[in-house]
Amino acid sequence: MTYCSICATDPCVSPRLCAAQRAEAGRKASVEAEDREEEQRKTQADVLLELASGATLFHTPEREGFVDVLVGDHRETHRICGAAFRRWLRHQYYKSKKRGCNSDALKVAVETLDAKAIFESESRDVHVRVASYYDDIYIDLGDNGWKAIKVTKAGWSIVANPPLRFQRAPSMRRFRCQRRAALSNCYGHSATFPTMALLCLLPCCSRDCGQTQTIQCLRSLASKALARVRWRASSLD
């Protein structure tokens, strides 16, 4: 007599049923073994590519690869070959595997994603700090939530996830909240379209940096606009 491990009797009380269950258990064990082997065969670069599969790849008309990634509740846009996206991808790997990835795997994954963005993804413009969208102007606030000021002919507002894509340099300064409060106190939300755009750009022009003729012109125009606002405010007192 042979003991049956399926029905736990000796002899087996249902040979056909137990044989079928035994075959199914063997099949599951074989699949699990194949999955373990596949996981072992995966390189770190493969894992990194899988982790980046949810990101949106695209390229600029100049054929430079960019990516949109979700960080918390907002969207961020980075150059694929830039340091910010590399940090994001390293963090995704650490969250998934609880260990770091090596530099060679990261390099392979980033270069592969860059190639996919250029050859397989759509083309889209990427802007720095300010850009127009139809009849509106958007100005990147430079804050952690990647919000922007939307300036229209009717006024201005702060919006999340603007329709345009902005990129940021490490040296880009944040639009200071006290300046935004001052603009709101002076104008409410009904500033004239060109004046509001110039006032929004004023804090972006750092006095301690090398100023181009364009920046100097913007400062001059914005200073005149501010002078008119102050004169109007004083005349109402």
C-alpha positions as CSV (number, residue, x, y, z in Angstrom):
1,M,0.0,0.0,0.0
2,T,1.1,3.6,-0.7
3,Y,0.3,6.5,1.5
4,C,-1.5,9.4,-0.3
5,S,-0.3,12.8,0.8
6,I,-3.3,14.5,-0.8
7,C,-6.2,12.7,1.0
8,A,-3.9,11.6,3.9
9,T,-5.1,7.9,3.7
10,D,-3.4,4.6,3.0
11,P,-4.5,3.5,0.5
12,C,-5.8,6.5,-1.5
13,V,-9.6,6.7,-1.4
14,S,-9.9,8.8,-4.6
15,P,-6.9,8.1,-6.9
16,R,-8.1,10.1,-9.9
17,L,-8.9,13.2,-7.9
18,C,-5.7,13.0,-5.9
19,A,-3.7,12.5,-9.1
20,A,-5.2,15.7,-10.6
21,Q,-4.5,17.7,-7.4
22,R,-1.0,16.4,-7.4
23,A,-0.5,17.4,-11.0
24,E,-1.9,20.9,-10.3
25,A,0.5,21.3,-7.3
26,G,3.4,20.3,-9.5
27,R,2.4,22.8,-12.1
28,K,2.2,25.6,-9.6
29,A,5.6,24.7,-8.2
30,S,7.1,24.7,-11.7
31,V,5.6,28.2,-12.4
32,E,6.9,29.6,-9.1
33,A,10.4,28.2,-9.9
34,E,10.3,29.8,-13.4
35,D,9.3,33.1,-11.8
36,R,12.2,32.9,-9.4
37,E,14.6,32.2,-12.2
38,E,13.2,35.1,-14.2
39,E,13.5,37.4,-11.3
40,Q,17.1,36.4,-10.9
41,R,17.8,36.9,-14.6
42,K,16.5,40.5,-14.5
43,T,19.2,43.0,-14.4
44,Q,18.9,46.2,-12.4
45,A,18.5,48.2,-15.6
46,D,15.4,46.1,-16.5
47,V,13.9,46.8,-13.1
48,L,14.6,50.6,-13.5
49,L,12.9,50.6,-16.9
50,E,9.9,48.9,-15.4
51,L,9.8,51.4,-12.6
52,A,9.8,54.2,-15.1
53,S,7.1,52.7,-17.3
54,G,4.4,54.9,-15.6
55,A,6.3,58.2,-16.6
56,T,5.4,60.1,-19.7
57,L,8.3,60.4,-22.2
58,F,8.5,63.1,-24.9
59,H,11.1,65.2,-26.7
60,T,11.5,68.8,-27.7
61,P,11.7,70.0,-31.3
62,E,15.5,70.2,-30.7
63,R,15.3,66.4,-30.0
64,E,16.2,66.5,-26.3
65,G,14.5,63.9,-24.2
66,F,12.2,64.9,-21.3
67,V,9.9,63.1,-18.9
68,D,6.8,63.9,-16.8
69,V,6.8,62.2,-13.4
70,L,4.2,62.3,-10.6
71,V,5.6,63.4,-7.2
72,G,2.9,63.4,-4.6
73,D,-0.1,65.3,-6.0
74,H,1.7,67.3,-8.7
75,R,3.5,66.8,-12.0
76,E,7.2,67.6,-12.5
77,T,9.1,67.8,-15.8
78,H,12.8,66.9,-16.0
79,R,15.4,66.3,-18.6
80,I,15.9,62.5,-18.9
81,C,19.7,62.9,-18.8
82,G,19.5,65.4,-16.0
83,A,20.4,64.9,-12.3
84,A,16.8,65.5,-11.0
85,F,15.4,62.5,-13.0
86,R,18.3,60.3,-12.0
87,R,17.6,61.0,-8.4
88,W,13.9,60.2,-8.9
89,L,14.7,56.9,-10.6
90,R,17.2,55.9,-7.9
91,H,14.5,56.6,-5.3
92,Q,12.0,54.5,-7.1
93,Y,14.4,51.6,-7.2
94,Y,15.2,52.0,-3.5
95,K,11.4,52.1,-2.6
96,S,10.9,48.9,-4.6
97,K,14.0,46.8,-3.6
98,K,15.1,48.5,-0.4
99,R,18.6,48.7,-1.8
100,G,20.5,51.0,-4.1
101,C,21.2,50.4,-7.8
102,N,24.6,50.6,-9.3
103,S,25.7,53.5,-11.6
104,D,26.1,51.3,-14.7
105,A,22.5,50.1,-14.5
106,L,21.2,53.6,-14.0
107,K,23.2,54.8,-17.0
108,V,21.8,52.0,-19.2
109,A,18.2,52.7,-18.1
110,V,18.5,56.5,-18.6
111,E,20.1,56.2,-22.0
112,T,17.4,53.7,-23.1
113,L,14.6,56.0,-21.8
114,D,16.2,59.0,-23.6
115,A,16.2,57.0,-26.9
116,K,12.6,56.0,-26.4
117,A,11.6,59.6,-25.8
118,I,13.4,60.8,-28.9
119,F,12.4,58.1,-31.4
120,E,9.1,56.8,-30.0
121,S,7.4,59.7,-28.2
122,E,5.7,62.9,-29.2
123,S,7.3,66.3,-29.6
124,R,6.4,69.1,-27.1
125,D,7.8,72.5,-26.2
126,V,9.5,73.0,-22.8
127,H,9.8,76.5,-21.4
128,V,11.8,78.3,-18.8
129,R,9.9,80.5,-16.2
130,V,7.4,82.1,-18.6
131,A,5.5,81.1,-21.7
132,S,2.3,81.9,-23.6
133,Y,-0.5,79.5,-24.1
134,Y,-3.2,80.7,-26.6
135,D,-4.2,84.2,-25.2
136,D,-2.8,83.6,-21.7
137,I,0.6,83.8,-20.1
138,Y,1.9,81.3,-17.6
139,I,4.7,82.0,-15.1
140,D,6.4,79.2,-13.2
141,L,6.4,80.0,-9.5
142,G,9.4,77.8,-8.8
143,D,7.8,76.3,-5.7
144,N,7.8,72.7,-4.5
145,G,4.3,72.1,-5.9
146,W,5.3,73.2,-9.4
147,K,2.4,75.7,-9.6
148,A,2.2,78.6,-12.0
149,I,0.6,82.0,-12.3
150,K,-1.9,82.2,-15.0
151,V,-2.3,85.7,-16.4
152,T,-5.3,86.5,-18.6
153,K,-7.0,89.7,-19.8
154,A,-9.5,89.3,-17.0
155,G,-6.9,88.9,-14.2
156,W,-4.6,86.4,-12.7
157,S,-4.7,83.2,-10.6
158,I,-2.4,80.5,-9.3
159,V,-3.0,77.1,-10.9
160,A,-1.6,73.6,-10.3
161,N,-0.4,71.4,-13.2
162,P,-0.4,74.1,-15.9
163,P,-1.0,72.9,-19.5
164,L,2.5,74.0,-20.5
165,R,5.7,72.2,-19.5
166,F,8.4,74.1,-17.6
167,Q,11.9,73.0,-16.8
168,R,14.0,74.4,-13.9
169,A,17.6,75.1,-13.5
170,P,19.2,74.3,-10.0
171,S,19.8,78.1,-9.6
172,M,16.2,79.1,-10.3
173,R,14.7,81.2,-7.5
174,R,11.3,80.8,-6.0
175,F,8.7,83.5,-6.6
176,R,8.5,85.0,-3.2
177,C,5.2,84.9,-1.4
178,Q,5.5,88.4,0.0
179,R,5.7,89.8,-3.5
180,R,2.6,87.9,-4.5
181,A,0.8,89.3,-1.5
182,A,1.9,92.8,-2.4
183,L,0.5,92.4,-5.9
184,S,-2.8,91.1,-4.6
185,N,-3.1,94.1,-2.2
186,C,-2.3,96.6,-4.9
187,Y,-4.4,95.1,-7.7
188,G,-6.7,92.4,-6.3
189,H,-7.1,90.0,-9.2
190,S,-7.8,92.6,-11.9
191,A,-4.4,93.8,-13.0
192,T,-4.0,94.8,-16.6
193,F,-2.6,92.0,-18.8
194,P,0.8,93.4,-19.7
195,T,1.4,95.1,-16.3
196,M,0.6,91.9,-14.4
197,A,2.9,89.9,-16.6
198,L,5.8,92.3,-16.0
199,L,5.2,92.5,-12.3
200,C,5.2,88.7,-12.1
201,L,8.6,88.6,-13.9
202,L,10.2,91.3,-11.7
203,P,11.2,88.9,-8.8
204,C,12.7,86.5,-11.3
205,C,15.4,89.0,-12.2
206,S,18.1,88.8,-9.5
207,R,20.0,92.0,-8.8
208,D,23.2,90.1,-8.0
209,C,23.3,88.2,-11.3
210,G,24.7,89.2,-14.6
211,Q,21.8,91.2,-16.1
212,T,21.1,91.1,-19.8
213,Q,19.6,93.9,-21.8
214,T,16.2,92.1,-21.7
215,I,16.2,91.8,-17.9
216,Q,17.1,95.4,-17.5
217,C,14.3,96.4,-19.9
218,L,11.8,94.3,-17.9
219,R,12.9,95.9,-14.6
220,S,12.5,99.3,-16.1
221,L,9.0,98.7,-17.4
222,A,7.9,96.9,-14.2
223,S,9.3,99.7,-12.0
224,K,7.3,102.3,-14.0
225,A,4.2,100.1,-13.6
226,L,4.8,99.9,-9.8
227,A,5.2,103.7,-9.6
228,R,1.8,104.2,-11.3
229,V,0.2,101.7,-8.9
230,R,1.7,103.5,-5.9
231,W,0.5,106.9,-7.2
232,R,-3.0,105.5,-7.7
233,A,-3.1,104.0,-4.2
234,S,-1.9,107.3,-2.6
235,S,-4.5,109.3,-4.5
236,L,-7.2,107.2,-3.0
237,D,-6.1,107.8,0.6
